[in-house]
Amino acid sequence: MFIRNLWYVAAWSHDLTDAPLGCVITGVPVVLYRRADGTAVGLEDRCPHRFAPLSAGRIEGDDLRCMYHGLRFGCDGLCKEIPARAPAPALQVRTFPVVEKWDWLWVWMGDPALADAADIPDAFGLQGDYDMRSGAMDYAANWELINDNLCDLSHLDFSHETTLGAASGAQWSPTIPTIEALENGLRFTRWFPDARRSPGSDKRVDSYNSYRYLLPGLFLMTTEVYPAGTAQRCGFGAPQEAPQSRRVEQQAVTPMTATRTRYFYASGFTAGTLSPPLMDAAFEVIDAAFAEDKKIIEGQQRILDLTPASERMFATPHDRGVYAFRKLVQTRLAMENPAPPGDG
């Protein structure tokens, strides 16, 4: 089951150009395309004639034509033309609210009357204050396994021992982050006092890491570097002074089916901090780390598929955020799918 009444990331804005773009969100095929004025449109990616994908179609002005047998649909989903039949009958495909914000295309999968663009959380985008690089990958795994991964960053010391773990200059597993409940997710914060400034460097700094993890799976993180001793001066609370440097992460987990998930990611530094070659090197480390995540999480899914339902996972102290977020997902699912009266 999936939460329907949420904004889901469907694509990076730059991936939607002058051709339709097909995707699957919460088990539903969706096609995105741009009208003549550039506005993004979302329709169900299924022509009602022979169920061919409309994403294989052709944009004609503000309309989308199925290139199997030529039915043409407006951006409101209404069929405008059927070859050899005039006028077109009251034929319609489902439409989805679409918002373009923070360089993502967001699609509302639930009741359109409940869609409010103001509910889209603040992120960083690919333009502006940060030099950003972006990517995406598909997992052959359930979306909640990726949520688990991002709610427990202690795995950086092991899964990413030679990539992101090393690059961070910190040890993630010896301490537990502070976790704060938010309206639609969780906030994780922690200090890494006396950390290495960079791999191979002898310079010691204090690093402050803070991220929001929001439904359905939005990871919005800031890592700031301060002079050594800053954590202690501020009582290990939120820093009040300007950092020496700042790094940001913008990621999204979008369930396609029960065992397929699309993962969007971007990473950046304060504009002008790194030269293009250093940015390339930093993103190579990120790509390598996410390939490590993909390998282990897809392996986890294969083992889960062979594991009896009676088996239970053992919990460690780092699982506090994992289970808090899973509880939030279950609460939202129960709200959208209440038990029938008298059930249970």
Secondary structure, DSSP 8 states (H G I E B T S, - for coil): ----SSEEEEEEGGG-SSS-EEEEETTEEEEEEE-TTS-EEEEES--TTT---GGGSEEETTEEE-TTT--EE-TTSBEEEBTTBSS--S-B--EE-EEEETTEEEEE-S-GGG--GGGS-----SSSSEEEEEEEEEESS-HHHHHHHHT-GGGGGTTTTTTHHHHHTS--SSS--EEEEETTEEEEEEEEEEEESSTT---EEEEEEEEEEETTTEEEEEEEEEETTHHHHTTTS---S--SEEEEEEEEEEEEETTEEEEEEEEEEETTSS-HHHHHHHHHHHHHHHHHHHHHHHHHHHHHHTS-TT------GGGHHHHHHHHHHHHHHHHHS---TT--
